[in-house]
Each structure stands twice: as structure tokens, then as C-alpha cells.
């Protein structure tokens, strides 16, 4: 049964296969400003080696710490992987606070599911599982956004209680309660 886990070196082979799927979709080019796209550009040249992948995992895990150095405009974020045994299915990142940019476009939570695992409810389940983590960080409700044309992501957000606030620059902005009654 899939579960959220901290990034781990144990999933390296499956993670690399997932990144190949994302690359096959065109992810990772200079126009791709997603988490996956950025990480393909930044780490894709080294994570095929065991030491390179270990550094990547350590960097991801360190990003949740306030004291970790990060680029201007970036905030602490907890990244969790959605995995079934040794199979990497996707990832979710919970940003600990909003910057003006994140308030407009990125939100508190971002997620990706690898192509071969889509349309099986993983994104909905992954977001549902991340809401208690988000709540434990003191975030309630959480801002979650998606592109206007991304009907699948909109459904994921709505299935998790997301309430549409508005549309800004081609992005739908939803507030999702993190406390469950």
C-alpha cells in the first residue's frame, strides 16, 4: 500500500526510472519551472551515481530546516515521496510559508506523480496524506494551486476539500483545510 516517506537512497532505481518518464514528457527544459524540472536541471547530471544521489537526498531532507541556506525567495519545505515498497510513485512538497510569489502562483503544496502511475488515485491519496503533515507545521488552511487547464489536478484538490478562491494569471487558487474533524 502506498505511503508518504522521507526521501531515501533505497528508491534510487525507481526514482531514476520516474525521472526518465518526466524527461520523456519534456520536463527539465529551461521553460519548465516546476519542482521536477528544476531538480532535473540541477541534479540530473549527478544522481545516476550513488554519491550524487545520496547528496540529492540529503539536500532534500535538509530543506525542511529553517537554518539550511537557500536561494533568495525560497522557503523551508518538507518533501515527501509517495512510494509503494521500493517503487517511487511521486512526490509532494509542503512549503512552510508563503512568499508573495507563492501566494500568487505556487501555494503551500506542490505535487507530481510519475506518468506510469497516473489516473489511479495516487495524487488524491498523496495530498490527503500530506494534510496532517501540513497541519503539524501550523498551516491551516493550505493554499494549493493548479493551472486552469489541469482538470485532473483541480479534481484532486477539490476531492481533498479545496475551496476555489480565484484565478490569477492562468492559475486556480484553492484553500484546503488541513485539520480533519
N, C-alpha and C positions, 0 to 999 in steps of 0.2 A: 504494500500500500504506500503510495507517495507521501512524502512528508517534507517539511522545511527543515533544512540542516545548514549549519555554518559551512562556508566554502571549505573544501577538503581536497588534499592531493590524491586521495583514493579514487576520485572520479575523473582523473585526468584523461583517460582514453575516451570515455563517453563525452566529456566536456569538449574535447578536440573535435570529435565527430559532430557535435552540435554546432560548433563554430564553423565547421565546413558547410553545414546546412545554411547557416546565416550568410556566409560568404556567397554561396550559390544563389541566394536571393538578391545579391548586390550590396549586402551590408558591409560596412567598413570603408567605403569610399569617403572622400572629403566632404560630400554633401550629407552624409549620414551622421547626424548629431545625437543619436541615441546612445544609451549606455553601452550596448553591444558594439556599435560602430566605433565608438571612442576606444573601447578596450581592444578591439581587433587592431586598430592602428597603433595603439601604444604598446601592447603586449604580444600581439600575434607573431612577431618575429622571434620571440624567445620562449613562449610557453610550450613549444614542442619538445623542449629539453626538460628533464626532471628538475634541475636547479631553477630554470626560468619559470616553470610552473609553480614551484614552491614559493618563489619571490612574489609572483602574482597573487597567490592565495594569501600570503602573509600581508600584502598591501591591502587587499580587500578587507581582511579582518581588522586591520589597523584603522581603516577609515571610520569605524564607528566610535573611535576615541576622540574626544574633544581636542586633546593635545597633539594629535597627529598633524604634521604640516600638510597643507593642501593649497591648491591654487586659489588665487583671489576669487571670491564669489562662490566657492564651493563650500558645502556644509558637511558636518559629520553625517554618515549614512551607514545603516546596517544592511548588509547584503546577505541574503539567504538563498540557498539553492533548493529547488524543488526536485527531489530525487526519489526514485523507486529502486531500492537496493543500490546497485552500482551504476544505475542509469540516470544520467543528468537529463532532466526534462525541461528545466527553465530556471529563471531566477527572478527575484524580486528585491528591490532596494527601497528602504524606508529612510527618507531624508528627515533628519531630526528637527529641522526648522525650515521656514520658507524665506528665501531671498525675494526681492522684487521680481526677478525673472521667474523663479519657481511659482510664485503667486499667480503670475500671468499664464504660464505655459507648462511648467513641469510638474508641479504638485509635490505632495509628500511622498507618493508611492509611484514607482515605475516598475514594469514587469515585462518579461519576454518569455515566450515558450518556443522551443525549437520546432521547426517545420514538421518533423515526423511525429510530433506529439500533439499537434493542434487538433481542435474540434473533438476533444474527448473530455472537456470539462476541467482541464488542468488549471487554466488561468483563473477560473471562478473559484476553484478549491484553494489555489495558492493565495489569492487575495484574501479569502475568508480566513485562512490560517495565519496570515500576516497581521490581521487586525488586532489581535491581542498583543502582539509584539509592539505595534504602533501605539496602542493604548498605554502599555507599560512605559513608553517613552514620554508620556504626558500629552499625547496628541489625540484630541477628540473634539470635533470630527477631523478626518483627514481629507485633504484635497487630492483628488485623483483626476487626471485629465486624459483625454484621447482626441485623436484627430476626428473631425466632423465625419469623414467618410469611413471611419473604422467602426462599422456596426457591431462586429464581434466584441471589441473591447468595450463599447458602450453597454452591451448586454452584460458583460462580466461585472462592470461597475454597478449597474442597476440591480443585478441579482444579489449584490452584496449591500444593498440598501442605499446606494448612491442617489442623491437628490441633485438634479441639474440646477446649477445657479445661472450659468450663462454661456455664451460662446464668445471667445476672444481670439481674433487672428487665426481662424480656422481650427481652434481647439475648443472642445466642450469641457467645462469645468464642473465637476461634481463634488459634493461634500458627502463623505461616507462616515457614518457613526462607527467608532471603534469599540465602544462599550456595549457589551451584549447583555440584555436583560434576561 
